[in-house]
Amino acid sequence: MKMNTMLIISAAVSAIFLNNVLLYGQTESHDYTGESILYLVSPIGRSEYKDLGEVDFNGIKARAVMFKTKVIFFEDTEKIYCDLEGLLPYRIERTISKLWGKEYIIEEYDQKEFTVVIRKFKGVKLVNEQTIKANGPIHNAVLLASYLRRNPDLAIGWQFTARVPNELKLELVSIDEITVPAGKFQAYHLKSIPEKFEIWVSKNSPRVPVKIQGNGKPAYALVMKNYNLPNN
């Protein structure tokens, strides 16, 4: 299962939005430091998102986020460092544990050149390196929902383009009532173009992804079990 294609996400899903309303529009006043979201993953497993707040990253102020997924015989932990305003990733550190061992992946982003260098290690040995170039800034799917918090008015038919780093679109197709283990929500229902995944994001504050459905092979679903914001 490719968990990078999820969370808005997630869904969770890397992406950037050049829409001025998203980048510079009205924002909520909440401080999301310490925010955590627990998801149940089908067929069996769980994912946890946690905002670690503001940190020092190579002498500049950045935000750190942790995203961890556990399913049968598989565990993927991502630590993401991103800029405070645009939430564009600077660096992602991943540890992937499987039955046959561990892999370490470092992703280094250059948002001026629109590139990401991905290095894979086994132990301390570099086993693979690749550079991917996009046609615009590159984001991360785990941070995607944060952009929806910046847009006070979302209407059915609204679209935006994301790069993860491959380009895709998300479209708001409906507003649904959805029930997950965490409760019942009115939620924005977004679909990817092409139709690889769907995301439901709670309509009311704090606008969190309550369900992510992957439509590929294998199919998967994440449903929110618990949400916690210590500062509230």
N, C-alpha and C positions, 0 to 999 in steps of 0.2 A: 504494500500500500504506500502511495506517495503522499505523505502528510503535508508536503509543501504546497499541494494543490488545494488545501483547505484553509479555513478561517478567513473569513471574508478577508478572510478570512482568512486563512486559513486557510476564505473561502476564501490554507489555508492554506491557503491558498496562499509571489512577490509582485507589487504593482505600483504605478504612480499616476496621479491624476493631475492634469494640467488645467482643469477647470478652475477659473478664478473664484467661483463661489465656494468650491471645496477648500482651496488653499488659503483664501483670504476672507472668507465669509464669516458670518456670525458663529461664535463658538460658545459652548457651555462653560460655566465657571467652575465646574467640579475639578478637584485635584484627584487624579486617578492613581496616585502613588499607593502601592500596596494592593491594588485591585487584583482579584484572582477569580478565575472561572474554571469550574470543573466540568468536563464532558464525559459521558459514557460513549464508547466507541463500539459499533457492531462490526464483526460478529461478537467479539469479546475484547474488552480493553478500556482504557481511559486516557484522556488528555487533560493537561492542566496548563492554563495561561496565567502568568503573573507579571505584573508591572513592578519592576524593581526601583523605579524612580530615577532621579537625576544622578549621573555619575561623571567622573572625570575620564575622558577617553583621549589619550595622547595629548593632554594639555588643553582640551576643549570640553565644554559642557555637552553632555549627550544623555539620552535616555536609554535605559537597559530594560529588556524584556526577556523573560524565560518562557519557553514553550516545550512541554515534555509530553511524549506519547508512549504508552505501554500497551502492546497487544501481545498475543501469544508468541513467545520466542523472539520478540522484537522490542527494542526500546530506542527512542530517538529523542535526544535533548538538544535544543537550540538555545543559545544565548545570543541575543540580537542587540547591537549597539546602533542607535540611529540619531539623527539630528532632532533637535527639540521642536522645530517649527514644521518642517515638511515631513517628518518621520521617515526620511530616506535612510536606508541602512548604510552604515560605514563598514561594519564587519559582522559576520555571523560565524559563531563557533559551534560546530555540531559534533556530538558523540553518538555513534550508532552502534548498538550492541545486538549481535545475533548469536545463534547457537554456535557458529564457528569462529566467533571472535568479535573484536571491536574495530571500527573505523573512525578516524577523526577527519573532519572536513572543515577547512577554513575558507570563507568567502570574503574577499576584499573588494569593495565597491569604489569606483571612481565615477561620481555623479556628474562631473564635468565632461568626461570623455564617454560617458554612458557605457561603461564596461564593468564586468565582474570577473575576477580571477578566482577560480575554484581549485583548491589544492586538497588532494586526498592523501591521508597518511595511514599506515599500519605501524603502530608503535611510533617511532621517530622517523621512519623511512617514508619519504615522499614516493608514492606509487603512481600518481596521476596528476596532471595539471592541465587546465584548459581555461581559455579566455573567451568570454561571450560578450559580444557587442550588440547593444540595442539601438533603437532609433530615437531614444529619449531617456530621461531619468528612469531608474529602476527602483521598484519598491519591493516589499515583502508581504506575502499574503496574511501573515499573522497580524500585521498592523492595519489591515484593510478597514476594519470596522471603525477605527479611530477617525477616518475621513468622514464617515456618515454622521458622526457627532457634530461636524462643522457645518452641516447643511440643514437649516431649520425647516425647509419645505421640500419634501421629496414627493413627486407626482408619478403616477403610473405612466410608463413609457420613458422615464428618465434613464439615460445611458451614460456610461463613461468608459474610457479606454484605459486598460492597465497593462503593464509590462512586468512579467514575472520570471525571467526576463522576456519570454515569448509574449507577444502582444495578444490580448483578448479583450472582449467587451463584457460588461455586466449590464443587464437591463432589469429595471424594476417592473415586474409583470403584474403584481397584484398586492393587496393587503389582506392577509389571512389571519384567522384565529387559529392558533396552534398550541397544542398541549405537549409539554415535555416533562421530565421528572421534576424540574424546578417549578413548574406551575403552568398556568394558561396565559398566553400573551397575544396581543395584536401585533403582527409582525410584517415588516416589509419582506416581500418574497422576490429575490433576485435570481436570475438565471444567467449563466455564462453563454457567450456566443463565440465558438461553437458550444453546444450543450454538453459540457463535461461535468458541471456541478451546479447545485442550487444552494442558496443561502437564505435563511430566514433571520432577520435582525429585528429585535424588539422596537416597536414604533415609539414608545415612550422612553424617557431617560431611564437608564444610561445608555440605551441603544447598543445592546450586546448581541452577538450572534447566538441565537438559541438553538439553531439546528443547521447542520451542513450535510448535504447529501451528495455523494459522489456517484456519477452515473456510468463510470467506466467499468473495466474488468480488472480486479474484482471491485464490485460495488461496495460502498461503505457509508456509514452515517454516524454523525456526532450529534448528540442531544445534550443540552445543558442540564446538569444535575444540581449545581449550586453556584451562586454568585455572591461574592463578598467584596465590599469596599470599606476598609477599616476606618477611613476618614469620615464616613457618614455617621 
